[in-house]
Amino acid sequence: MVFGGVFCMVFWGGEAMSENEKRLAGELYDPMDPEIMAEQKGGLRAMEAFNATTCDEGEKRQELLKKMLGAVGEGCYIEPPFHANWGGKNLFFGNQVYANFHLSAVDDLPIYVGDGVLFGPNVSLITVNHPKDVDQRRLGLQYGRPIWIEEDAWIGAGAILLPGVRIGQGAIIGAGSVVTKDIPPGVVAVGNPCRVIGKSE
């Protein structure tokens, strides 16, 4: 690819990487690549079916969760509507995870969610960023970083987690917070940018 007139190629094991390999390696990649688009659509179809279910179709929702998500443990529940770039394919839930309505996951890279995590309504989990260089942005390139949410964390309503952050075990993220860096275990953190204000116990 040409970035600002400079030819640039990324190599994986001595050979040029595919766009999908670049994505997984955290390098700049083209999200409109046909291989990526085809893989993405598979997850989106299951998500659309999940969001079309009614409150009387609990068993069907559970079946669709297992098709949608990269992994789902016992006792997990997502309140529709749920939105994800890949339909949740790169979202990995432990056991007893609860997500209130309008969980949004820009899940181009993995999002790991430990046992007992709670999500308030309107939470956004964002693994993708865009380059600062204008020429690269005009080419539609982007890159991603995984997100980790450790066991028993509570993510408050309207919180936004940005690429690459880790939320420590048992941490509480206040409603409306924007998490730009790692939050340690066992704390309460709030604000934009999100900062530790005390202990969670």
C-alpha positions in Angstrom: 0.0 0.0 0.0 1.1 3.6 -0.5 1.1 5.9 2.5 1.8 9.5 1.6 3.8 8.4 -1.4 5.9 5.8 0.5 5.5 2.2 -0.3 4.9 0.1 2.8 4.5 -3.6 3.2 4.1 -5.7 6.3 5.6 -9.2 6.5 4.6 -12.2 8.5 7.1 -15.1 8.6 8.9 -13.8 5.6 5.8 -13.4 3.4 3.4 -10.4 3.0 0.6 -10.5 5.5 -3.0 -10.7 4.5 -5.3 -7.8 5.7 -6.8 -10.3 8.2 -3.3 -11.2 9.6 -2.5 -7.5 9.9 -5.8 -7.0 11.9 -4.9 -9.8 14.3 -1.3 -8.5 14.7 -2.4 -5.0 15.6 -1.1 -3.5 12.4 -2.8 -1.1 10.1 -5.3 -3.0 7.9 -8.1 -2.4 5.4 -11.5 -3.3 7.0 -13.1 -3.4 3.5 -10.9 -6.4 2.5 -13.1 -9.1 0.9 -11.9 -11.8 3.3 -12.6 -9.7 6.3 -16.0 -8.6 5.0 -17.1 -12.2 4.3 -16.0 -13.3 7.8 -17.7 -10.3 9.4 -21.0 -10.9 7.7 -21.3 -14.4 9.2 -21.4 -13.0 12.7 -23.7 -10.2 11.8 -26.5 -12.5 10.6 -26.7 -14.3 13.9 -26.7 -10.9 15.7 -29.6 -9.7 13.6 -31.6 -12.9 14.4 -30.8 -12.4 18.1 -32.1 -8.8 18.1 -35.3 -9.9 16.4 -36.2 -12.3 19.2 -39.0 -11.5 21.7 -39.1 -11.7 25.5 -40.8 -15.1 25.2 -37.9 -16.7 23.3 -35.3 -17.1 26.0 -34.1 -20.5 24.8 -33.7 -19.2 21.3 -31.7 -16.2 22.6 -29.3 -18.6 24.4 -28.8 -20.7 21.3 -28.1 -17.6 19.2 -25.6 -16.3 21.9 -23.6 -19.5 21.5 -23.5 -19.0 17.7 -22.8 -15.3 17.9 -20.0 -15.0 20.5 -16.5 -16.3 20.3 -17.1 -18.0 23.7 -20.0 -17.9 26.2 -20.0 -19.5 29.6 -22.9 -20.6 31.8 -25.6 -18.2 32.9 -24.8 -15.4 30.5 -27.4 -12.9 29.4 -27.5 -10.0 26.9 -30.5 -7.8 26.8 -31.4 -6.9 23.2 -30.7 -4.8 21.3 -27.0 -5.8 21.1 -24.7 -4.4 18.4 -21.2 -5.5 17.4 -19.1 -5.0 14.2 -18.5 -8.7 13.9 -21.8 -9.8 15.6 -19.9 -10.7 18.8 -17.5 -13.2 17.0 -14.5 -11.7 18.8 -16.3 -11.3 22.2 -15.4 -14.0 24.8 -17.6 -14.3 27.9 -16.9 -16.3 31.0 -19.7 -17.4 33.3 -22.6 -15.4 34.7 -21.9 -12.3 32.6 -24.9 -9.9 32.4 -25.2 -7.1 29.8 -28.1 -4.6 29.9 -29.6 -3.2 26.7 -27.6 -1.5 24.0 -24.2 -3.1 24.6 -22.1 -2.0 21.7 -18.9 -3.8 20.8 -16.5 -2.7 18.1 -15.1 -6.2 18.2 -12.6 -6.2 15.3 -10.1 -7.4 17.9 -10.8 -9.7 20.9 -12.7 -8.5 23.9 -12.2 -10.8 26.9 -14.8 -10.7 29.7 -14.3 -12.6 32.9 -16.8 -14.4 35.2 -19.4 -12.3 36.9 -18.9 -9.1 34.9 -21.9 -6.7 34.8 -22.6 -4.1 32.0 -25.0 -1.3 32.6 -27.1 0.0 29.6 -25.4 1.8 26.7 -21.9 0.6 27.3 -19.4 0.8 24.4 -16.4 -1.5 24.1 -14.2 -0.2 21.3 -11.1 -2.1 20.1 -10.4 0.0 16.9 -8.6 3.2 16.3 -7.7 5.3 13.3 -4.2 6.6 12.4 -3.3 10.2 13.0 -1.9 10.5 9.5 -4.5 12.0 7.2 -3.3 10.0 4.1 -3.7 6.7 6.0 -7.2 7.7 7.2 -8.2 8.6 3.6 -7.3 5.1 2.6 -9.7 3.8 5.2 -7.1 2.1 7.2 -7.4 1.3 10.9 -5.8 -0.8 13.7 -7.0 -2.4 16.9 -6.0 -3.5 20.4 -7.8 -6.1 22.5 -9.8 -5.2 25.7 -9.7 -7.3 28.9 -12.3 -7.1 31.6 -11.4 -9.2 34.6 -13.7 -11.1 36.9 -16.5 -9.4 38.8 -15.9 -5.9 37.3 -19.0 -3.7 37.0 -19.1 -1.3 34.0 -21.6 1.5 34.7 -24.2 2.8 32.3 -22.9 4.7 29.3 -19.2 3.9 30.0 -16.8 3.8 27.0 -13.8 1.5 27.0 -11.1 2.5 24.4 -8.7 0.2 22.6 -6.2 -1.8 24.6 -7.5 -1.1 28.2 -7.7 -3.7 31.0 -10.2 -3.4 33.8 -9.0 -5.2 36.9 -10.8 -7.8 39.0 -13.7 -6.3 41.0 -13.2 -2.8 39.7 -16.3 -0.5 39.3 -16.4 1.9 36.4 -18.7 4.8 37.0 -21.6 5.7 34.7 -20.5 7.8 31.7 -16.8 7.2 32.2 -14.3 7.1 29.3 -11.6 4.6 30.1 -8.4 5.5 28.2 -5.9 3.4 30.3 -5.8 0.4 32.5 -7.8 0.4 35.8 -6.3 -1.7 38.6 -8.3 -4.3 40.6 -10.6 -3.5 43.4 -11.1 0.2 42.8 -13.9 2.7 41.9 -12.9 4.8 38.9 -15.0 7.5 37.2 -14.8 10.5 34.8 -13.4 11.5 31.5 -10.7 10.4 31.4 -11.5 7.7 33.9 -9.5 8.0 37.2 -9.4 6.0 40.4 -11.3 7.7 43.3 -11.3 5.0 45.9 -11.6 1.3 46.7 -14.6 -0.9 45.6 -14.9 -2.7 48.9 
